[in-house]
Amino acid sequence: MVKRAIVLFALLMAVSCQQSSESKLIGKWSGKGEVTEAEVDAAIKQRGETGEGAAMMRQMMLNTTMDLELKMDKTYSMKIAALPMEGNWTLSGNKLELNPTKIAGMSIEDLQKQTGAPESSGKSMFFDVSSSFDELTSVPQSSDDTGTLKLRKTK
């Protein structure tokens, strides 16, 4: 009986710690992209942009801002530059996953059908959570991911 109580207590503590960690993430976050000129140049070259397209891409990459709100019901709303997104989030250890369900008010499937957006537009974003739960740092998922997004908790 004592052994069963100890196992039950250990499970309860594990669940309680996870919920406590998640509750520390609830709120508003803000930040901007950190990208070097060399990374911007490489991305422009890789995408074959020239002239005005290249200038617009450079401006966007160097000045990307992000606002994120993580909600208690495990959903989020986010704006990257002026692009609104929403979806669901999960926390596993110190890894935060944002799984988009809508971009610019459209489901991922509708967005891809109507605009020809690539499949990658619906992929999850991953962030490392600092041990103090006050900073999120993006984790690249492919060689196409340029720069880093760093977010700080604002509320």
C-alpha positions in Angstrom: 0.0 0.0 0.0 2.8 2.4 0.9 4.5 1.6 -2.4 1.4 2.4 -4.4 1.0 5.7 -2.5 4.6 6.7 -3.3 4.1 5.9 -7.0 0.8 7.9 -7.0 2.5 10.8 -5.2 5.4 10.8 -7.8 2.9 10.9 -10.7 0.9 13.7 -9.1 4.1 15.7 -8.6 5.2 15.2 -12.2 1.8 16.4 -13.5 1.8 19.3 -11.1 5.3 20.4 -12.2 4.3 20.3 -15.9 1.2 22.4 -15.2 3.2 24.8 -13.2 5.7 25.2 -16.1 2.9 25.7 -18.6 1.2 28.4 -16.4 4.5 30.4 -16.4 4.2 30.7 -20.2 0.7 32.0 -20.3 0.6 35.7 -21.3 2.0 38.0 -23.9 5.4 37.9 -25.5 7.2 40.3 -27.9 10.4 40.3 -29.9 12.2 40.5 -33.2 14.2 38.5 -35.5 18.0 38.4 -35.3 19.5 37.9 -38.7 22.9 38.9 -40.2 23.4 40.7 -43.5 25.1 37.6 -44.8 22.1 35.4 -43.9 19.8 37.9 -45.7 22.0 37.9 -48.8 22.0 34.1 -48.9 18.2 33.9 -48.5 17.7 36.5 -51.3 20.1 34.6 -53.6 18.5 31.2 -52.8 15.1 32.5 -53.6 16.3 34.2 -56.8 14.9 37.7 -55.7 16.2 40.8 -57.5 15.5 44.5 -57.6 12.4 45.6 -55.7 11.6 42.1 -54.6 15.1 41.7 -53.1 14.8 45.1 -51.4 11.4 44.2 -49.8 12.7 40.8 -48.7 15.8 42.5 -47.1 13.6 45.0 -45.3 11.2 42.4 -44.0 14.0 40.0 -42.8 16.0 42.8 -41.0 12.9 44.3 -39.3 10.7 41.3 -38.5 8.8 41.7 -35.2 6.6 39.2 -33.5 3.9 39.4 -30.9 2.6 36.2 -29.3 -0.1 35.5 -26.8 -0.1 32.0 -25.2 -3.6 31.3 -23.7 -4.5 29.1 -20.8 -6.7 26.8 -23.1 -3.5 25.9 -25.0 -4.2 28.1 -28.0 -2.2 31.0 -29.2 -2.5 34.1 -31.4 0.5 35.7 -33.0 1.5 38.4 -35.5 4.8 38.1 -37.4 5.3 41.5 -39.1 1.6 42.2 -40.0 0.6 38.6 -40.6 -1.8 37.1 -38.0 -1.7 33.5 -37.1 -3.4 31.3 -34.6 -3.2 27.7 -33.4 -2.4 25.4 -30.5 0.7 25.1 -28.3 2.3 22.3 -26.3 5.2 22.3 -23.9 7.5 19.3 -23.6 10.4 19.8 -21.2 11.9 23.2 -22.3 10.6 22.9 -25.9 7.5 25.0 -26.9 5.7 23.9 -30.1 3.4 26.3 -31.9 1.2 24.4 -34.3 -0.7 26.9 -36.6 -4.3 26.2 -37.6 -5.0 29.6 -39.3 -2.9 32.1 -41.1 -4.4 35.5 -42.1 -7.8 34.1 -41.0 -7.7 31.1 -43.3 -7.2 27.5 -42.5 -3.8 26.2 -43.6 -5.6 24.1 -46.3 -7.6 27.0 -47.6 -4.5 29.3 -47.6 -2.6 26.7 -49.7 -5.5 26.3 -52.1 -6.2 30.0 -52.6 -2.8 31.4 -52.6 -0.5 28.5 -53.6 1.4 28.9 -50.3 3.9 26.1 -49.9 3.2 23.1 -47.6 5.8 24.5 -45.2 3.5 27.4 -44.4 1.6 25.2 -42.0 4.6 23.6 -40.2 5.0 24.0 -36.5 7.5 26.5 -35.0 9.6 25.4 -32.1 11.2 27.5 -29.3 13.6 26.8 -26.5 12.2 28.1 -23.2 14.7 29.7 -20.8 15.0 28.2 -17.4 13.6 31.4 -15.9 10.5 31.2 -18.3 11.0 34.8 -19.5 12.6 34.2 -22.9 11.8 32.1 -26.0 14.4 31.4 -28.7 13.4 29.9 -32.0 14.8 26.5 -33.0 15.6 26.1 -36.7 13.9 23.1 -38.3 15.6 23.2 -41.7 18.4 24.8 -43.6 15.7 27.3 -45.0 15.2 28.7 -41.5 17.2 31.9 -41.5 18.0 33.9 -38.4 16.6 33.6 -34.9 13.5 34.9 -33.2 13.9 35.9 -29.6 10.8 36.8 -27.6 10.6 38.2 -24.1 7.6 38.0 -21.8 5.8 41.3 -21.6 2.7 40.4 -19.4 
